[in-house]
């Protein structure tokens, strides 16, 4: 299953009704700043979620939430009908996934509690204690409308992930980093993907770890015989998080078996911190994995060389 068409109306940069056609595998979104590229990604990943018992490699849920990506503006963000989405290749038992071919979303404002986490080092140890802070906020949410075959306001049962720009902040910008283990079963494939995309010569002693830095995502870091986690570049971390997100769908496919119907992954500014050659290899790897795992991948980019690569590879549609 995948999203074939998207229509946005009466929201920020999309005051006039705007219709977009998407690809089953890779869709690149490019344009000047302020045209709503991140808004599109937030809308697409807002449509789906699956049971929280299924986790990504980094331990997060397969779930998108519009209000976690787009900050609410009380002066301009009004409630009402905003989005229409058309799905393609629906499963035969579509009612089990709470999905219909055409689904509309309305915007609503809700009072909510936002949680922030910080870590404080425990004196005399190498351990950290996590402290939770709560903040009362107004959330601007996109809620599915009730239609025939979808008589509820729940998201569809379809795994979705969003990778935002916060993944690009270098590890050195944070005060804490608490390592979280990665299953050794998936590490060889992570190493292979890193080597394929970045051209790194990673040895058999290479270790990977996700570092909890007290924000909504974990940093993906590489540790070798020659350098440690603290020496990782933003490009290595960026690539690592993308690799882990994709391979999380592979693990999920193995867990769900015949119940797996694919999913959607959105990546904001995919080219950031990466050399043009690495950008091209990343896109080639993503296309391969998209076809293999039935993942619809949508990303934004400012890279002209990457767009040229897509064009030369016959992957770019206007």
The 8 nearest C-alpha neighbors of each residue, nearest first, counted from 0:
[[1, 88, 89, 87, 260, 261, 90, 86],
 [0, 2, 87, 86, 23, 3, 295, 88],
 [3, 1, 86, 4, 85, 87, 21, 84],
 [2, 4, 21, 86, 85, 87, 20, 1],
 [5, 3, 20, 85, 19, 84, 2, 21],
 [4, 6, 84, 19, 18, 83, 85, 20],
 [5, 7, 18, 83, 17, 82, 19, 84],
 [8, 6, 82, 17, 16, 81, 13, 18],
 [7, 9, 16, 81, 13, 10, 14, 15],
 [8, 10, 14, 13, 81, 15, 11, 16],
 [9, 11, 13, 14, 8, 12, 81, 76],
 [10, 12, 13, 14, 9, 76, 75, 35],
 [13, 11, 35, 14, 34, 10, 33, 15],
 [12, 14, 10, 15, 11, 8, 9, 7],
 [15, 13, 9, 10, 8, 12, 11, 16],
 [16, 14, 13, 8, 17, 9, 7, 12],
 [15, 17, 8, 7, 13, 14, 18, 6],
 [18, 16, 7, 6, 15, 8, 13, 19],
 [17, 19, 6, 5, 7, 16, 20, 4],
 [20, 18, 5, 4, 6, 21, 17, 3],
 [21, 19, 4, 3, 5, 18, 22, 2],
 [20, 22, 3, 4, 26, 19, 23, 2],
 [23, 21, 24, 26, 25, 3, 20, 295],
 [22, 24, 295, 1, 25, 21, 3, 2],
 [23, 25, 295, 22, 289, 296, 294, 290],
 [26, 24, 296, 22, 297, 295, 23, 286],
 [25, 27, 297, 22, 21, 298, 296, 28],
 [28, 26, 298, 299, 297, 29, 25, 300],
 [29, 27, 299, 298, 300, 26, 36, 30],
 [30, 28, 300, 299, 301, 27, 31, 36],
 [31, 29, 32, 34, 28, 301, 36, 300],
 [30, 32, 34, 33, 29, 301, 36, 35],
 [33, 31, 34, 30, 35, 36, 29, 301],
 [32, 34, 35, 31, 12, 36, 30, 37],
 [33, 35, 32, 12, 36, 31, 30, 13],
 [36, 34, 38, 33, 37, 12, 39, 13],
 [35, 37, 39, 38, 34, 299, 28, 40],
 [38, 36, 40, 39, 35, 41, 267, 299],
 [37, 39, 35, 41, 36, 40, 42, 69],
 [38, 40, 42, 36, 37, 41, 43, 35],
 [39, 41, 37, 43, 42, 38, 265, 44],
 [40, 42, 38, 65, 39, 44, 43, 45],
 [43, 41, 45, 39, 40, 44, 65, 38],
 [44, 42, 40, 45, 41, 46, 39, 265],
 [43, 45, 63, 159, 46, 41, 42, 40],
 [46, 44, 63, 64, 42, 65, 43, 47],
 [47, 45, 44, 154, 43, 155, 63, 42],
 [48, 46, 157, 155, 154, 156, 159, 45],
 [47, 49, 62, 158, 157, 156, 61, 159],
 [50, 48, 156, 158, 157, 61, 51, 62],
 [49, 51, 52, 53, 48, 61, 60, 156],
 [52, 50, 53, 60, 49, 54, 61, 59],
 [51, 53, 50, 54, 60, 49, 61, 59],
 [54, 52, 51, 50, 60, 55, 251, 61],
 [55, 53, 60, 58, 59, 52, 61, 56],
 [54, 56, 247, 58, 57, 59, 60, 61],
 [55, 57, 58, 247, 243, 54, 181, 244],
 [56, 58, 55, 59, 217, 209, 243, 54],
 [59, 57, 55, 54, 56, 60, 217, 53],
 [60, 58, 55, 54, 57, 61, 56, 216],
 [59, 61, 54, 62, 51, 55, 53, 58],
 [62, 60, 158, 159, 48, 160, 49, 54],
 [63, 61, 48, 159, 60, 160, 47, 158],
 [62, 64, 45, 44, 159, 160, 47, 161],
 [65, 63, 45, 67, 66, 62, 44, 68],
 [64, 66, 41, 45, 67, 68, 42, 140],
 [65, 67, 69, 68, 64, 139, 140, 138],
 [68, 66, 65, 64, 69, 70, 63, 41],
 [67, 69, 66, 65, 41, 70, 64, 163],
 [68, 70, 66, 67, 65, 71, 38, 41],
 [71, 69, 66, 72, 68, 67, 139, 138],
 [70, 72, 139, 73, 69, 138, 76, 66],
 [73, 71, 76, 74, 75, 70, 139, 77],
 [72, 74, 75, 76, 71, 77, 137, 139],
 [75, 73, 72, 76, 77, 71, 11, 78],
 [74, 76, 73, 72, 77, 11, 10, 71],
 [77, 75, 72, 73, 74, 71, 78, 10],
 [76, 78, 75, 79, 106, 73, 107, 74],
 [79, 77, 106, 107, 76, 108, 105, 80],
 [78, 80, 105, 106, 81, 77, 107, 104],
 [79, 81, 105, 104, 106, 82, 78, 103],
 [80, 82, 8, 105, 7, 104, 79, 9],
 [81, 83, 7, 104, 6, 103, 80, 8],
 [82, 84, 103, 6, 102, 5, 104, 7],
 [85, 83, 5, 102, 101, 4, 103, 6],
 [84, 86, 101, 4, 100, 3, 2, 5],
 [87, 85, 2, 100, 3, 1, 101, 84],
 [86, 88, 1, 89, 0, 3, 2, 100],
 [89, 87, 0, 90, 1, 86, 100, 91],
 [88, 90, 0, 87, 93, 91, 86, 100],
 [91, 89, 93, 92, 88, 0, 260, 96],
 [92, 90, 93, 89, 94, 88, 95, 96],
 [91, 93, 90, 94, 95, 96, 89, 97],
 [92, 94, 90, 96, 95, 91, 98, 89],
 [93, 95, 97, 96, 92, 98, 148, 99],
 [96, 94, 93, 97, 92, 98, 156, 90],
 [95, 97, 156, 94, 93, 98, 155, 157],
 [98, 96, 94, 155, 95, 149, 156, 93],
 [97, 99, 96, 155, 93, 94, 149, 100],
 [100, 98, 101, 148, 102, 149, 93, 97],
 [99, 101, 86, 85, 102, 87, 98, 89],
 [102, 100, 85, 99, 84, 86, 103, 83],
 [101, 103, 84, 83, 99, 85, 100, 104],
 [102, 104, 83, 144, 82, 143, 84, 101],
 [105, 103, 143, 82, 142, 144, 141, 80],
 [106, 104, 80, 79, 142, 141, 81, 143],
 [105, 107, 141, 78, 79, 140, 80, 142],
 [106, 108, 78, 140, 139, 141, 109, 105],
 [107, 109, 139, 138, 140, 137, 78, 110],
 [110, 108, 138, 137, 111, 107, 139, 140],
 [109, 111, 137, 136, 138, 108, 135, 112],
 [110, 112, 136, 135, 137, 109, 138, 113],
 [113, 111, 135, 134, 136, 133, 114, 110],
 [114, 112, 134, 133, 135, 111, 136, 115],
 [113, 115, 133, 132, 134, 112, 131, 116],
 [114, 116, 132, 131, 133, 113, 117, 214],
 [117, 115, 131, 213, 130, 132, 129, 214],
 [116, 118, 213, 130, 129, 131, 119, 115],
 [117, 119, 129, 128, 127, 130, 120, 213],
 [120, 118, 128, 127, 121, 129, 117, 130],
 [119, 121, 127, 126, 122, 128, 118, 125],
 [122, 120, 127, 124, 126, 119, 123, 128],
 [123, 121, 124, 120, 125, 126, 127, 119],
 [122, 124, 121, 125, 126, 120, 127, 119],
 [125, 123, 126, 122, 121, 120, 127, 128],
 [126, 124, 127, 121, 120, 123, 122, 177],
 [125, 127, 124, 121, 120, 128, 177, 122],
 [128, 126, 120, 119, 121, 118, 129, 125],
 [129, 127, 119, 118, 120, 130, 121, 126],
 [128, 130, 118, 117, 127, 116, 119, 131],
 [131, 129, 117, 116, 118, 128, 132, 119],
 [130, 132, 116, 115, 117, 129, 114, 133],
 [133, 131, 115, 114, 116, 130, 134, 117],
 [134, 132, 114, 113, 115, 112, 131, 135],
 [133, 135, 113, 112, 136, 114, 132, 115],
 [136, 134, 112, 111, 113, 133, 137, 110],
 [135, 137, 111, 110, 112, 134, 138, 113],
 [138, 136, 110, 109, 111, 108, 139, 135],
 [137, 139, 109, 108, 66, 140, 110, 136],
 [140, 138, 108, 66, 71, 107, 109, 137],
 [139, 141, 107, 106, 66, 138, 65, 142],
 [140, 142, 106, 105, 104, 107, 65, 143],
 [141, 143, 104, 105, 152, 140, 106, 144],
 [144, 142, 104, 152, 103, 153, 105, 154],
 [145, 143, 104, 103, 152, 146, 142, 105],
 [144, 146, 150, 151, 149, 152, 143, 147],
 [147, 145, 149, 150, 148, 144, 102, 151],
 [148, 146, 149, 150, 145, 99, 151, 102],
 [147, 149, 150, 146, 99, 94, 98, 97],
 [150, 148, 146, 147, 151, 145, 97, 98],
 [149, 151, 145, 146, 148, 147, 152, 144],
 [150, 152, 145, 149, 153, 144, 143, 146],
 [153, 151, 143, 144, 142, 145, 154, 150],
 [154, 152, 151, 155, 143, 142, 97, 149],
 [153, 155, 47, 46, 48, 156, 143, 152],
 [154, 156, 47, 97, 98, 157, 96, 46],
 [157, 155, 96, 49, 48, 47, 97, 154],
 [156, 158, 47, 48, 155, 262, 49, 159],
 [159, 157, 262, 48, 61, 49, 47, 62],
 [158, 160, 263, 62, 61, 44, 262, 47],
 [161, 159, 264, 61, 63, 62, 44, 265],
 [160, 162, 265, 264, 266, 163, 44, 63],
 [163, 161, 266, 265, 267, 160, 164, 166],
 [164, 162, 267, 165, 166, 161, 266, 68],
 [163, 165, 166, 167, 267, 162, 268, 168],
 [166, 164, 167, 163, 168, 162, 216, 214],
 [165, 167, 164, 168, 163, 237, 218, 162],
 [168, 166, 165, 164, 233, 237, 169, 236],
 [167, 169, 166, 165, 170, 172, 233, 164],
 [170, 168, 171, 233, 172, 167, 232, 173],
 [169, 171, 172, 173, 168, 229, 218, 231],
 [170, 172, 169, 173, 229, 174, 168, 230],
 [171, 173, 170, 169, 168, 174, 175, 212],
 [174, 172, 171, 175, 170, 212, 176, 169],
 [173, 175, 172, 176, 171, 212, 170, 118],
 [176, 174, 212, 173, 177, 118, 213, 211],
 [175, 177, 212, 210, 211, 178, 174, 173],
 [176, 178, 211, 210, 179, 175, 212, 127],
 [179, 177, 210, 209, 208, 211, 176, 180],
 [180, 178, 209, 210, 208, 177, 181, 211],
 [179, 181, 208, 178, 209, 182, 207, 183],
 [182, 180, 208, 183, 179, 56, 207, 209],
 [181, 183, 184, 185, 180, 186, 56, 208],
 [184, 182, 186, 185, 181, 187, 180, 207],
 [185, 183, 182, 186, 187, 188, 181, 189],
 [184, 186, 183, 188, 187, 182, 189, 181],
 [185, 187, 189, 183, 188, 184, 190, 182],
 [188, 186, 190, 189, 185, 191, 184, 183],
 [187, 189, 191, 190, 186, 185, 192, 246],
 [188, 190, 186, 192, 187, 191, 193, 185],
 [191, 189, 187, 193, 188, 192, 186, 194],
 [190, 192, 188, 194, 189, 193, 195, 187],
 [191, 193, 195, 189, 194, 190, 196, 188],
 [194, 192, 190, 196, 195, 191, 197, 189],
 [193, 195, 199, 198, 191, 192, 197, 196],
 [194, 196, 192, 193, 198, 197, 191, 280],
 [195, 197, 280, 193, 281, 277, 194, 198],
 [198, 196, 199, 277, 194, 193, 195, 280],
 [197, 199, 194, 195, 196, 200, 193, 277],
 [200, 198, 194, 197, 201, 193, 195, 196],
 [199, 201, 194, 202, 198, 193, 197, 195],
 [200, 202, 199, 205, 194, 203, 190, 223],
 [203, 201, 204, 205, 200, 223, 224, 190],
 [202, 204, 205, 201, 206, 223, 187, 190],
 [205, 203, 202, 206, 223, 224, 201, 222],
 [206, 204, 223, 203, 202, 222, 201, 207],
 [207, 205, 222, 221, 204, 223, 208, 186],
 [206, 208, 221, 220, 222, 205, 181, 209],
 [209, 207, 220, 180, 181, 179, 219, 178],
 [208, 210, 219, 179, 218, 217, 178, 220],
 [209, 211, 178, 218, 177, 176, 217, 179],
 [210, 212, 177, 217, 176, 213, 178, 209],
 [213, 211, 176, 175, 214, 210, 177, 217],
 [212, 214, 117, 116, 211, 118, 215, 115],
 [215, 213, 216, 212, 116, 115, 217, 211],
 [216, 214, 213, 217, 115, 212, 116, 59],
 [217, 215, 214, 218, 166, 211, 57, 59],
 [216, 218, 211, 210, 209, 57, 219, 212],
 [217, 219, 210, 209, 220, 236, 211, 216],
 [220, 218, 209, 236, 239, 240, 208, 217],
 [219, 221, 208, 228, 207, 236, 209, 218],
 [222, 220, 207, 228, 206, 223, 231, 208],
 [221, 223, 227, 206, 228, 205, 226, 207],
 [224, 222, 205, 225, 226, 227, 206, 204],
 [223, 225, 226, 204, 222, 205, 227, 202],
 [226, 224, 223, 227, 222, 205, 230, 201],
 [225, 227, 223, 224, 222, 230, 228, 231],
 [228, 226, 222, 229, 230, 223, 221, 225],
 [227, 229, 222, 230, 220, 231, 221, 226],
 [228, 230, 227, 231, 170, 171, 226, 220],
 [231, 229, 228, 227, 226, 232, 222, 170],
 [232, 230, 228, 229, 235, 220, 233, 221],
 [231, 233, 234, 235, 230, 236, 169, 170],
 [234, 232, 236, 169, 235, 237, 167, 272],
 [233, 235, 272, 237, 232, 273, 236, 238],
 [236, 234, 238, 232, 233, 237, 239, 231],
 [235, 237, 239, 233, 219, 234, 238, 220],
 [238, 236, 234, 240, 239, 235, 233, 167],
 [239, 237, 241, 235, 236, 240, 234, 242],
 [240, 238, 236, 242, 219, 237, 241, 235],
 [239, 241, 243, 237, 242, 219, 238, 244],
 [240, 242, 244, 238, 239, 243, 245, 237],
 [243, 241, 239, 245, 240, 244, 238, 246],
 [242, 244, 246, 240, 245, 241, 247, 239],
 [243, 245, 241, 247, 242, 246, 240, 55],
 [246, 244, 242, 247, 243, 248, 241, 249],
 [245, 247, 249, 243, 248, 244, 242, 250],
 [246, 248, 55, 244, 250, 245, 249, 56],
 [249, 247, 251, 246, 250, 245, 252, 244],
 [250, 248, 246, 252, 247, 251, 292, 253],
 [249, 251, 247, 253, 248, 252, 254, 246],
 [252, 250, 248, 254, 249, 253, 255, 247],
 [253, 251, 249, 255, 254, 250, 259, 256],
 [252, 254, 250, 256, 251, 255, 249, 259],
 [253, 255, 251, 252, 256, 250, 259, 53],
 [254, 256, 258, 259, 252, 253, 251, 257],
 [255, 257, 253, 258, 254, 252, 259, 251],
 [258, 256, 259, 255, 260, 252, 253, 254],
 [259, 257, 255, 256, 260, 252, 254, 261],
 [258, 260, 255, 257, 252, 256, 261, 251],
 [261, 259, 0, 258, 262, 90, 293, 157],
 [260, 262, 293, 294, 259, 0, 292, 263],
 [263, 261, 158, 294, 159, 157, 295, 260],
 [262, 264, 295, 159, 294, 296, 160, 158],
 [263, 265, 296, 160, 159, 161, 295, 297],
 [266, 264, 161, 297, 298, 40, 296, 162],
 [267, 265, 298, 162, 269, 161, 163, 268],
 [266, 268, 299, 163, 269, 298, 162, 164],
 [269, 267, 300, 299, 270, 271, 266, 298],
 [268, 270, 267, 271, 266, 300, 299, 298],
 [269, 271, 268, 273, 278, 300, 302, 272],
 [270, 272, 273, 268, 269, 234, 167, 300],
 [273, 271, 234, 233, 270, 274, 237, 167],
 [274, 272, 234, 271, 270, 278, 277, 275],
 [273, 275, 277, 276, 278, 272, 270, 234],
 [276, 274, 278, 277, 273, 279, 304, 305],
 [277, 275, 279, 278, 274, 280, 273, 197],
 [278, 276, 280, 274, 279, 275, 197, 196],
 [279, 277, 275, 281, 276, 280, 270, 273],
 [278, 280, 282, 276, 281, 277, 305, 283],
 [279, 281, 277, 283, 196, 282, 278, 284],
 [282, 280, 284, 278, 196, 279, 283, 277],
 [281, 283, 285, 279, 284, 280, 286, 278],
 [282, 284, 280, 286, 281, 285, 279, 287],
 [285, 283, 281, 287, 282, 286, 280, 288],
 [286, 284, 282, 288, 287, 283, 289, 281],
 [287, 285, 289, 283, 284, 288, 282, 290],
 [286, 288, 284, 285, 290, 289, 291, 283],
 [289, 287, 291, 285, 290, 286, 292, 284],
 [290, 288, 294, 286, 293, 292, 291, 287],
 [289, 291, 293, 288, 287, 292, 286, 24],
 [290, 292, 288, 289, 293, 287, 294, 286],
 [293, 291, 289, 294, 290, 288, 249, 261],
 [292, 294, 261, 290, 289, 291, 295, 262],
 [295, 293, 289, 262, 261, 263, 292, 296],
 [294, 296, 263, 24, 23, 262, 264, 1],
 [297, 295, 264, 25, 265, 263, 24, 294],
 [298, 296, 26, 265, 25, 27, 264, 266],
 [299, 297, 266, 27, 265, 267, 28, 269],
 [300, 298, 28, 268, 267, 29, 27, 269],
 [299, 301, 268, 29, 302, 269, 270, 28],
 [300, 302, 29, 303, 30, 268, 299, 270],
 [303, 301, 305, 304, 300, 306, 270, 275],
 [302, 304, 306, 305, 307, 301, 300, 308],
 [305, 303, 307, 302, 306, 308, 275, 279],
 [304, 306, 308, 302, 307, 303, 279, 309],
 [305, 307, 309, 303, 308, 304, 310, 302],
 [306, 308, 310, 304, 305, 309, 311, 303],
 [309, 307, 305, 311, 306, 310, 312, 304],
 [308, 310, 314, 306, 312, 315, 307, 311],
 [311, 309, 315, 307, 313, 312, 308, 314],
 [310, 312, 308, 313, 309, 307, 314, 315],
 [311, 313, 309, 314, 310, 308, 315, 307],
 [314, 312, 310, 311, 315, 309, 316, 308],
 [313, 315, 309, 312, 310, 316, 311, 25],
 [316, 314, 310, 309, 313, 317, 306, 312],
 [315, 317, 314, 310, 313, 26, 22, 309],
 [316, 315, 20, 310, 314, 27, 28, 21]]
